[in-house]
Amino acid sequence: QAAKSARTIVIAGVPDGLLHDDVMTDILIIHFQKSKNNGGDVEEAVYPTMKKGVAYVTFEDREVVESVLKKGEHRLEDKRLAGYYPLKVTRYCENVSSFVIYLVVLPL
C-alpha cells in the first residue's frame, strides 16, 4: 500500500464559515470523486484543519493524485453554495506541513 502522504492532496481556498464543517467535508469528497474532476475513490477528507480554508483529501489510489493535479482548474460547486469557488490543489508534502505546524504551534 502506498504511503498515505503520497495519496494525499492539499486543497486551499475552501470557503470558510458558509456551511457546517461536516457538510463542507461531504461537498469536498463529492467533488474529488467525480470523473469530470479527474477524481477517484476518496479514503478520507480532513476539514477543517489548523489552517483556515485548507483541507486534506486522501485517495485510495496514488494514481488519482496525479490525475487530479493534471486538471487545470478545480471549481467547487454545489447547490448548497451560493456560487463556485476556485480551489488551489497541490501535492501533500510532510515537510511543508511540519513547517506550518511549527509556525502555528511555536511562533517565532
Sequence and secondary structure as in RCSB ss.txt:
>XXXX:A:sequence
QAAKSARTIVIAGVPDGLLHDDVMTDILIIHFQKSKNNGGDVEEAVYPTMKKGVAYVTFEDREVVESVLKKGEHR
LEDKRLAGYYPLKVTRYCENVSSFVIYLVVLPL
>XXXX:A:secstr
   GGGGEEEEE    SSS HHHHHHHHHHHHH GGGT   EEEEE S SSTTEEEEEESSHHHHHHHHHSS EE
EE TTSSSEEEEEEEE  HHHHHHHHHHHHS  
